[in-house]
Amino acid sequence: MYCFIVNPQANRGKAGKTARTLRKILEKKEIPHAFYYTKKPGEGKEIAKMLCDRGETLIVAVGGDGTMHEVFNGIDPEKTEFGLIPCGSGNDFAATA
């Protein structure tokens, strides 16, 4: 299953809009997925760790550099694939990854 961790406030709401569009596409194609939305700093790491502990193997961060950093630091890179959909204002993480 695709697990998306979204910071809906990133880049003045761009990440939230992107997540809504993505959800529609995944539902139309009947691709298993789940969305988790952050509400405060540090929550991306907590959610990522919880998903890894639950056995999820594909986690995608949707947001800016802070979201990418949090999610990446919450996963176990030996057991989990990390994806990113850059929706921040700078997206330095994505540009150098």
Summary of the structure (lengths in Angstrom):
residues: 97
radius of gyration: 12.3
end to end distance: 23.4
largest distance: 33.5
contacts: 302
relative contact order: 0.23
helix: 46%
strand: 23%
